[in-house]
Amino acid sequence: MGGLFLDVYVVYIFRLLWRLLSLIRSRRWEKASAIIVGTHANTLLYSSVCVDYEYALDGQNFADTFVKPFIWDSSGKAYADQFAKGMSFTVRIKPGQPGVSIADASVENLWNYETARR
């Protein structure tokens, strides 16, 4: 059982670092406004929250999902609860590949999340 317990932390750290690298790599990408179409917590083996969103660029519509890892299921559920369907936030779009996006971790998004909670 101790091995499985340690696995949760190893997977969490790996997923956290992968997300951080994605955010750093995309810091100069074009920004666009996205609309949340749904959220759900994944609490099976490794806890995470999936946020599904849609965005438009140059007249084309795209959809994507970002996944944020959590160690505790309750933290993931609390995070998922702060997103409302139809809420807008900023994403970064990969140049030359508009179907590839990264959810932006900017201050303006933090403000949107806090405002939506009120």
Backbone torsions as a table, in degrees:
resi	resn	phi	psi	omega
1	MET	NA	-31.8	179.9
2	GLY	-62.7	-34.2	178.4
3	GLY	-64.7	-42.9	179.1
4	LEU	-65.4	-37.7	178.1
5	PHE	-61.6	-44.9	179.1
6	LEU	-67.0	-36.3	178.3
7	ASP	-57.2	-40.0	-179.1
8	VAL	-58.6	-43.9	-179.4
9	TYR	-71.0	-38.6	178.3
10	VAL	-63.8	-45.9	178.7
11	VAL	-64.3	-41.9	178.9
12	TYR	-59.5	-48.2	-179.6
13	ILE	-63.9	-42.0	178.0
14	PHE	-60.8	-47.3	-178.3
15	ARG	-66.6	-36.8	177.6
16	LEU	-65.1	-45.0	178.8
17	LEU	-66.0	-38.8	177.9
18	TRP	-61.3	-43.4	178.5
19	ARG	-64.8	-42.8	178.9
20	LEU	-61.3	-44.5	177.8
21	LEU	-62.6	-38.4	177.9
22	SER	-63.9	-41.3	179.0
23	LEU	-66.2	-41.7	178.8
24	ILE	-65.2	-46.0	-178.5
25	ARG	-61.8	-30.4	-174.9
26	SER	-99.3	10.2	-172.3
27	ARG	-61.3	-23.4	-179.5
28	ARG	-105.7	6.7	178.8
29	TRP	-70.4	157.8	176.7
30	GLU	-63.4	146.1	179.4
31	LYS	-103.6	149.0	177.1
32	ALA	-144.3	160.0	177.9
33	SER	-90.1	134.8	179.0
34	ALA	-121.4	156.9	178.7
35	ILE	-117.6	131.4	178.8
36	ILE	-74.3	129.2	177.7
37	VAL	-107.2	-11.6	177.0
38	GLY	172.4	157.8	175.0
39	THR	-137.6	150.8	172.7
40	HIS	-155.2	144.4	177.9
41	ALA	-90.5	134.6	176.2
42	ASN	-104.5	109.3	-174.9
43	THR	-117.6	23.6	-178.2
44	LEU	-68.6	-90.0	-178.2
45	LEU	-97.3	-50.1	179.2
46	TYR	-117.7	118.5	-174.1
47	SER	-68.0	133.7	176.4
48	SER	-158.4	166.5	175.8
49	VAL	-121.9	131.9	176.9
50	CYS	-106.7	127.9	177.1
51	VAL	-115.6	114.3	179.5
52	ASP	-91.7	135.1	-178.2
53	TYR	-145.4	161.4	177.6
54	GLU	-125.9	149.3	176.2
55	TYR	-149.8	160.6	179.9
56	ALA	-122.3	142.9	177.1
57	LEU	-146.9	125.4	179.7
58	ASP	54.2	40.4	176.6
59	GLY	79.8	0.3	178.0
60	GLN	-106.8	143.2	177.3
61	ASN	-98.1	141.8	179.6
62	PHE	-135.3	158.0	176.6
63	ALA	-135.8	147.8	179.7
64	ASP	-155.8	176.0	179.4
65	THR	-137.6	138.5	168.6
66	PHE	-115.5	146.4	-175.2
67	VAL	-120.4	128.0	177.2
68	LYS	-116.5	126.3	-178.0
69	PRO	-82.2	153.3	176.4
70	PHE	-140.8	153.1	175.2
71	ILE	-86.4	-42.6	-177.1
72	TRP	-103.9	134.5	178.2
73	ASP	-57.7	-39.5	-178.1
74	SER	-63.9	-36.5	177.3
75	SER	-66.5	-41.1	178.5
76	GLY	-63.8	-42.8	179.0
77	LYS	-65.2	-39.6	177.8
78	ALA	-64.3	-39.2	177.8
79	TYR	-64.9	-44.6	-180.0
80	ALA	-63.4	-33.0	-178.1
81	ASP	-68.0	-18.1	-178.8
82	GLN	-82.8	-3.7	179.0
83	PHE	-104.0	129.0	177.9
84	ALA	-110.3	141.8	176.3
85	LYS	-57.8	132.6	-178.8
86	GLY	92.2	-9.4	178.6
87	MET	-68.9	141.8	179.7
88	SER	-103.2	151.8	176.3
89	PHE	-156.6	172.1	-174.8
90	THR	-95.8	137.8	172.5
91	VAL	-124.1	160.3	176.0
92	ARG	-106.3	135.4	-175.8
93	ILE	-110.0	130.8	-179.2
94	LYS	-69.4	127.6	178.6
95	PRO	-59.8	132.5	179.0
96	GLY	81.3	-11.6	178.7
97	GLN	-136.9	75.1	-174.2
98	PRO	-63.9	-12.8	177.0
99	GLY	-81.1	-6.0	179.8
100	VAL	-105.8	121.3	-178.9
101	SER	-137.3	158.4	176.6
102	ILE	-129.2	131.4	176.3
103	ALA	-64.9	130.7	-174.5
104	ASP	-82.4	135.4	179.7
105	ALA	-101.3	38.2	-175.4
106	SER	-82.2	168.4	179.5
107	VAL	-61.9	-37.1	-179.5
108	GLU	-62.6	-33.9	176.6
109	ASN	-70.7	-39.5	177.1
110	LEU	-59.5	-41.2	178.5
111	TRP	-62.4	-42.2	178.8
112	ASN	-61.2	-43.0	-179.4
113	TYR	-63.9	-44.2	-178.9
114	GLU	-66.2	-38.9	179.2
115	THR	-65.9	-40.0	-178.6
116	ALA	-66.7	-27.4	-178.7
117	ARG	-74.4	-19.9	-177.2
118	ARG	-81.1	NA	NA
